[in-house]
Amino acid sequence: MMSNEKPSRAAEGATKTLFIRRLERLMRLRRDYVDDLNPLGLRLLDRALWATYQDCIDFGAAKEANEVMAKHPVPGWDNDVRKAS
C-alpha cells in the first residue's frame, strides 16, 4: 500500500477489533493470574495492558476500550488512565 492511500473501512474495523480483543485477553490474564505472578510479572502485564489501551485510543476505539476497562477494573488503573487521557 502506498503511503498516501487510506486503509479501507473494513481494514480499520478489523484493526480496532484486533486491539479490543487483545485488551480483553490481557485483562483476563491479569485477573486469572494475579495471585500467580510476582511483582515483575504483574508490572510487565500492566505495561502490555497500557500499551494496548493506547493502541485502542490511537486507532479510534477509545469508547470500546473504556467499556472493557470498566468491566474488568484493575486496582489503581482508573487513576492512571485519567491522568494520561
C-alpha positions in Angstrom: 0.0 0.0 0.0 1.3 3.4 -0.9 1.7 5.9 2.0 -0.9 8.3 0.6 -3.6 5.6 0.4 -6.1 5.3 3.2 -7.0 1.9 4.6 -10.5 0.6 3.8 -13.2 0.8 6.5 -13.1 -3.0 6.7 -9.4 -2.9 7.5 -9.9 -0.1 10.1 -12.7 -2.1 11.7 -10.5 -5.3 11.7 -7.7 -3.4 13.4 -9.9 -1.9 16.0 -11.3 -5.4 16.7 -7.8 -6.8 17.0 -6.8 -4.3 19.6 -10.0 -4.6 21.6 -9.7 -8.4 21.7 -6.1 -8.1 22.7 -7.1 -5.8 25.5 -9.8 -8.2 26.7 -7.4 -11.1 26.7 -4.8 -9.2 28.7 -7.4 -8.2 31.2 -8.5 -11.8 31.6 -4.8 -12.9 32.0 -4.3 -10.3 34.7 -7.5 -11.3 36.5 -6.8 -15.0 36.3 -3.1 -14.9 37.2 -2.9 -12.0 39.7 -2.1 -14.5 42.5 0.4 -16.5 40.5 2.6 -13.6 39.1 5.4 -11.9 41.0 5.5 -8.1 41.1 7.7 -8.0 38.0 5.3 -10.2 36.1 2.4 -8.0 37.1 4.3 -4.9 36.0 5.1 -6.5 32.6 1.4 -7.4 32.1 0.3 -3.9 33.2 2.6 -2.3 30.7 1.2 -4.6 28.0 -2.3 -3.5 29.0 -1.3 0.1 29.0 0.3 -0.1 25.5 -2.7 -2.0 24.1 -5.1 0.5 25.7 -3.2 3.3 24.0 -3.3 1.4 20.7 -7.1 1.2 21.0 -7.2 5.0 21.5 -4.9 5.7 18.6 -7.0 3.5 16.3 -10.3 5.2 17.3 -11.6 2.6 19.7 -11.4 4.6 22.9 -15.1 4.1 23.7 -14.8 0.3 23.4 -11.6 0.2 25.3 -13.1 2.2 28.2 -16.0 -0.2 28.3 -13.6 -3.2 28.5 -11.7 -1.4 31.3 -14.9 -0.7 33.2 -16.0 -4.3 33.0 -12.6 -5.6 34.4 -11.3 -3.0 36.9 -7.7 -3.2 37.9 -6.8 -1.5 41.2 -5.2 1.9 40.6 -5.7 1.6 36.8 -8.6 4.1 36.6 -6.4 6.8 38.2 -3.6 6.1 35.7 -5.9 6.2 32.8 -7.5 9.5 33.8 -4.0 11.1 34.3 -2.9 10.0 30.9 -6.0 11.0 29.0 
